[in-house]
Amino acid sequence: MRKSGFLIFLVGLLSSFLVQAQQLPQFSHYGFNGQFISPGYAGVKGQTELNVLYRYQWLGYNGSFDAGGSPKTALFTVSAPLTSLKSGVGLVVMKDEIGAVDIFHAQLAYSYHLSLGGGVLGIGVQGGLTNMSKGGYRANDLGDVRVPYNSSDRKFDMGAGLWFQHENWYAGGGITNLLGAEYQFENQAGDGNFGSVTGEKHLMVTGGYELELSSAIDVTPTVLLKRDMNAGINSLEAGARATFNDKFWGGAGYRFGEAITGMLGVYLLKDNALSFGYAFDYTAVGTDAKSATSHEVMLGYKLPKPKNNTKPPIRTPRYFF
C-alpha cells in the first residue's frame, strides 16, 4: 500500500464514525499496545515483547460516597513468536476499577502467521477468564432487586482478531466477548435473588504508518476505533508521534468528543530493548462531569530476535550439500 493510499484510509476512517462514548478501558499508548487490541498481534514482530501500562483517569475526581471516583487501570501484556510453528502466543492481564465495579481479566492468545504482500498476517484467537465484582452501592429501598450486593462472578469468554505487520505500516483489529458471558450478582437483601450483566461485544480497529522525514526523524500517524457492537456506540482517536534518532519520541492526539492527548518517551539499553513512556490527557469535552487531567505510564521490554542458525546450502558445479 502506498503512503497516499494509507493516508486516504485514515481520513476515511476518521470521517466515517460519530463518536458518542467510551466503552472499553482506553490507553493513550495504544500505538504500543497491539496485544490488547488483537490476538492476531501475538508474535508477528518476530521477537518477544513485554509491556506494562498503568492509567489514572480523571485525576482527583471523587465519588459522592464510599467507593467510586477516578477509573484506574493496570495492564500487562506479552507477545512471543513460535518461529518453528509459524505462529505466536500472547497474554493479556488487566485490572480495571470503575467506581464500585472491579474487573480482573486474563486471556491467552494464539496467532497463526502467513507471509502476505511483503508482510506477516496474524490470524488470532483468545480465551480466558473475567472476574467482575460489584460493591459499595446504597439502595434507597432495602431489598431493591435492581441494586447489586457486594458480590462477584467469574466467566469464560473468547475473542478473535487479525493483524497485518509490514516493515513500515500495520493494520489490525479484534473483537471481544464472543460468547456474551452473563455475570450474576446477588441483591441488597441477600435473599438469593440475582441481577445480571451481559458482557457486550466490542470491536477495536487500528492502523499506523511510519514516515521517514529525514535520517534523524520518523513520524508515525495512528488511529484507533472502538465500537460497542451491542449498543452501537463508537469511540475514535487519532494522532501522531515523532521519533528522534531512534531514541526519543513525542506525540499528540485527540480522542474525539473527550480529550486532547500528549506523550513523551525514551528508548534505553542495547537495540532499544527497554522503553519508557508517559502520556497526559486534558479533558476537552464534558468537563462538568470529569476532572481535567488523566495520566498514564508505560514500560516495555523486547528480547532479542531469535538467531537463524540454519546454514545456507553450498553449491558446486557437480554437487549440492
N, C-alpha and C positions, 0 to 999 in steps of 0.2 A: 504494500500500500504506500503510495507516495505521500509526502508531507501534506500537500494540498488536500488530498482525499481524507486524510485523518482529521485535519482541521475542520473540514466540512462536516465530518461525522460529529465532532464535538459541538459545533454550533447548532447542528440539527437536534442533537440530544438536549441541549440547553433550552431550545425553543419549543420542545415538544411536550413538556410536562409542567403542570401547575403545582407548585409546592404548597402543601397545606399543613403538615405537622411532622413531628419526629416520631418514629416508631421504635427502631432498634437502638441499642447503645451507639453513640456516634463518637468517632475519633477524628481529630483534625489531621493525624498522621496516617490517614487511610492509604496514602500512596506508598507507605512502607509496610502495609498490613494485609497483604494478599491472602494469607491463610484464613483470616477471619471472614473475608468476603466470599471465598470459593474453595471447596475441597479440591477442585481441579488444579489449584496452585501447588499442591504438595509435590516438592522435588523438581519442579520444572526448570529451576535455575541451575540445577546440577550440583548444588552444594547445600550442606545442612545450615539452616538459619534458625536462630532462637531470638524471640522478640518479647519484651515486657513493656506493657503500657499501663499508666495509671492516669485517670481523668477525674478531676474535681470540677463538676459543672456548677455554674452559678454560685461562686464562692460567696459565703455569707448569707445565703438565702436560708431562712429558718421556717419550720412548720409552726402551725398555731399552737401545738402542744405535743408532748412526747416525741415519738419517732416522726421523722419527716425531714423536710429541708432539702439541701443540695444533693442531687444524684452523684453517686461515686461509683466508678467502675475500674476494676483491675483485670487485666488480660495478659495471658501467657500463651504464646503460640510456638510451635516447632514445625518446620518443613524440612524433610530429608529425602534425598534421592535413593532409589534402589536401582542402580545403573544396570546391573546384570538382568533385571526383570523389566527394564524399560518402563519404570513406574516410580512412584514415590509415596511416602506416608506423611501424615500430618497430625498435629494435636492442637486442640483449642481448649483452654481452661479459662473460665470467666466468672467473676463475682460482681454482681450488679446490685446496688442498693438504690431503690427509688421510693422515697417516702417510707411507708410501712411495708413495702414489698422487698424481699431479699431473694435474689436468684443466684443459684450456683449451677454452672453449666460446664460439662466436659464432653468433648466429641473427638473421636478418632476418625481420620480420613484416609482414603486410598485413592490414588490418581494413576491412571494408565496413560503413558506418553506415546504420542505419534509424531513423527517428523513430518512437517507440513509447511510448504511455502517458505522454506528457509528458517523456520522456527519450530517450536515444540508446542503441540496441543495437548493439554492435560484434561482427561475426562474423569471426573471425580465423584465419589460418593462418601458420605459420612454418617456416623451413627453414634449415639451416646445418650447420657442421662442429663436431665434437667431437674433440679430440686427448687421448688418455689415455696417460699414461706411468707405468710401474712400475719401481721400482728400489730398491736398498737392502735386499733380502731376503737372508737367510742360510739355506742349506739344511743340514740335518743330514747328509744323504747327497748327495754331489755327483752331479748328473745326475737328481735327482728332478724328473720332468716336471711335478709339481704346483706347483713353485716357479718363478715367472717371473724371467727375467733382466732386466737394465737395458735395456728396450726400450719402444717406444711404437707406437700405431696410431691412425689417423685415419679417421673415418667420417662420412657424411652422414646426417642424420635429420630428422624433421619433427614438428610439433606443431600443435594446433588449440585453439580456445577461444572463449568468449563473454564479453562484458562489458556490463552494463547500468548506465548512469550517469544518475541522476536528480539533481535540484537538491540534495537533502539526503540521499540514500542511494545505495548502489551494491551490486551483487552480480555476481560473475564467477567464472570457473573456466577451467582449461586442462589439457590432457593432453600429456605429452611422450613422446619415443621411440616414435612410432607405427610406425616401420619396424623396431624391435627390432634395431638395428645390433649386430653382433658384433665385438668387439675381440680381436685375437690377439697373444700375447706369447711370445717365444722363451724356452725353459727355461734353467736354470742351466748346463747342459752346453754350450749353444751349438751343438748338433748339428742344428739345423733343425727340431726338434720344437717344437710350439707348444701352449700352453694358450689358452683363450679366456674372455672375459667378455661376456655379452649385456646390452646396455642394457635396463633394465626400464622399463615404462610407469609413469608417475607422474601422479596426478591431484591438482590443487590447487583448492580451492573457498574463496571468501572473501566477506565481506559487511561492511557498516558503515552506521551511521545517525547523522546529525548532529542532536543535540537542542539547541535554544536554551533554556538555562535562564534567561538574562537578557540584557540588551543588551550585557553585557561578557563573558559566559561561555557557551561552547558545549561540549558533551560528546559524544564520538563513541565508542560501543561498537563493537568489531570482533571478528571471529572468522576463523580460518583452519584448514582441514582439509587435510592431506596424506595421500595413500594410495598405497602401493606396490601397483599393480594385479596384479603377478605373485605377490608373497609374501602379499598380503592384510594388510599391516601399516599401521596408521593412526597419525597424529600430529595432535594437536589443541591449539590455543592460542586463548585469548580474553582480552580486556582492554578498557580504555577510556582515552582521553586527553581532557584538558580544555584548551581554548584560551582564553586570556585576552586581551581587547581585540584579537583578531586578530593578536597579536604573539608571544605566548609560549605554549608548551604543556608539559604534564607528564602522564605517564600511568603505568599499571601493568597487568600482565597475568600470566597463568600458562600455562606450557607443560606440559600435563598429563603427569604421570609423569616430569618432569625439572626444571623451573626456574621461579623467580619472576623477573619482568622489571620494570624501571622505565626511564623515559625522560624527557629534558628537551630542549627545543628552542626556537628563536627564528626569526622571520621578519625579514628585513632588506631594505633598498632600497625603491624605489617599488613600490607594489602588491604588496608581499611577494614580490618576484621571487626573492630568494635565501633559502634556508632551511638551517639547520644543526641537526643533532640528535645526541644521544648516548644510547645505551642500555646498561644494565647488567643482566646476568643473574646470579642467585645460584642455584647448583645445590642443589635440594631433595631429589632422589632419585638414588641411585647414587653417593653421594659417595666411596665407597671406590675407584671406578674413574675419577673425574673430579676436576679441580681445581674450586675453589669458585666462581670467577667467570669470566664472559665479557664482552667489551667490543665495542661497535660504534659507529662514527661514520658520519654521513650528511651529504652536501652536495647540495643540489638547486638548480636554477635554472629559472625559467619565462620564456619570451619573451612579450611582449605578444600578446594575441589579435589576429588579423588584422582590420583595419577593413573594414566593409561599405561599399564605395564605390558601390553601386547606388543611383541616385537614385529616390526614390519617384515614382509616376505623378502627374501633375497633371490633376485632373478639373475640367471646367467644365460648365455646363448643356448645351452643344452639342458640345463637343469632348473628346477623350481623347488625351493625349500620353504 
